[in-house]
Amino acid sequence: MHDIVIRSGRVIDPETGHDAICDVAIDGGRITKVGDVSAAGHSEIDAQGLVVAPGFIDLHAHGQSLPADRMQAFDGVTTALELEVGALPVGDWYTAQQAKPRLLNYGTAAAWIFARKAAMIGLELDGSEPAITTMGRGSDDMRWSRDAANQAQADDIVALTRKGIEEGGLGIGIPYGYAPGAGAKEMSLVCDLAAQTDTPTYTHIAQMSNIDPKSSIESYVLLIGLAGATGAHMHICHLNSTSLQDVERAAALIATAQKQGLKITTEAYPYGTGSTVISAGFFVDPDFEARTGTGFDAIEVVSTHKRIQDRNDLEAVKAKDPSTLVLWHFLDTDSNTRHQNLLDVSVMYPGGAIASDAMPWSLADGSLYDGDEWPLGADKTAHPRSSGTFTRFLRQWVRERDAIPLVEAIGKCTLTPAQIVSSCAPAFARKGRLQPDADADIVVFDLASVAEQATFAEMNKAAIGMKHVLVNGTPVISAGELVTDVAPGRPIRRGDE
């Protein structure tokens, strides 16, 4: 007998292109057979009329907690990675995560920006605290954000980042937009490190603006130039949000660079609203409104839904707590066809991954929530993408609009992200695929009903349509219900096989 048999589903493997009605057998946390499985299973799942696919891999998940895992499981995610920001010290981060119940597989990059804070202002780092919390630290001394590093500081930054990679970091997180003062020389040294260790960088472009100088396009050119000059793999995060209204030009530059053989990859999430901390450097630009095409009223405090009125209002909220999470409504996709087309360019970019940029869950006072309440109460807030990125993508772009074939769409959620990280962690060769010897990270969903439920008014609504979700062969969602007494998530470190 097999441990589990999934019967008569539409089984999709994006690597081989397999798309057929058949069975899947699972033993010891791995897939052992795809096809006609005659032997019974100790447990069997009836998948008639349902899609059976690899579990989704989220390259850009800031939640990294039990409530975040649970919400993302309903979104089809089986592996949630903190790569854009990362952690430092990396070893301490993995130790802290292993002490917590984790529903999903997890991993982190080494945090360049935290190395910068340590080297330039002497910030004491705590790898066990959430990345978003550390991002808010050091707001009383912004040299780490605005100043170029001298040679000694640059050497320290590289050394601290290297140590993070040696401790298992899955690359280098470079949220450049939060430290735009970093110079090209420092960045070239950091990218040299990425190339030497064959680990990707996960980059948030340095500037976000529709107009020169210091435009988004200038920032894309810089990252592409770094890839060419150093040989580093530059993975560009959230093509949709950082490009603002220039996504078509940004996508054209990326495509040209890829045709030339440069190691450039990208991702997007299917929303026209971003989320960050209120101390983000791009909000303090004196020409913020002209350069971004939005007013301050496009910024919304997550925990209270308060809209920022003007710069003085923003500074007051930031002074109270620089880690305050905010939403930034940079595109109006509900009523502006042009804005929807811009979002399409990023979401449908050929070979691009879908990644959520999922935010942690917060309480009404703005503090982060890491408890085990289920379902999450209405006082818990984040961003709808923390609950419904992948299901929204399947609902809108696949089922309703027929804009992307299902097999290709599944690949953007599974195989593509696995391939992006695989150079530094061979374990990803067994993920993002549905074939013998692959890890039994599997989703079984109803394409006719799969959808996000969370809105900006009700962020705590779990997605629907995921009937069964398995992580390492263990059901975490069964018959559409959360399994509350399991924690099968495993760490994935650089070098893991």
Buried (B, 14 or more C-beta within 10 A) or exposed (E): EBBBBBBBBBBBBBBEEBBEEBBBBBBEBBBBBBEEBEEEBEBBBBBEEBBBBBBBBBBBBBBBBBBBBBBBBBBBBBBBBBBBBBBBBBBBBBBBBEEBBBBBBBBBBBBBBBBBBBBBBEBEBBBBBBBBBBBBBBBEEBBBBEBBBEEEBBBBBBEBBBBBBBBBBBBBBBBBBBBBBBEEEBBBBBBBBBBEBEBBBBBBBBBBBBBEEBBBBBBBBBBBBBBBBBBBBBBBBBBBBBBBBBBEBBBEBBBEBBEEEBBBBBBBBBBBBBBBBBBBBBBBBEEBBEBBBBBBEBBBBBBEEEBBEEBEBBBEBBEEBBBBBBBBBBBBBEEEEEBBEBBBBBBBBEBBBBBBBBBBBBBEEBEBBBEEEEEBEEBBBBBBBBBBBBBBBBBBBBBEEEEBEBBBBBBBBBBBBBBBBBBBBEBBBBBBBBBEEBBBBBBBBBBEEBBBBBEBEEBBBBBBBBBBBBBBBBBBBBEBEBBEEBBBBBBBBBEBE
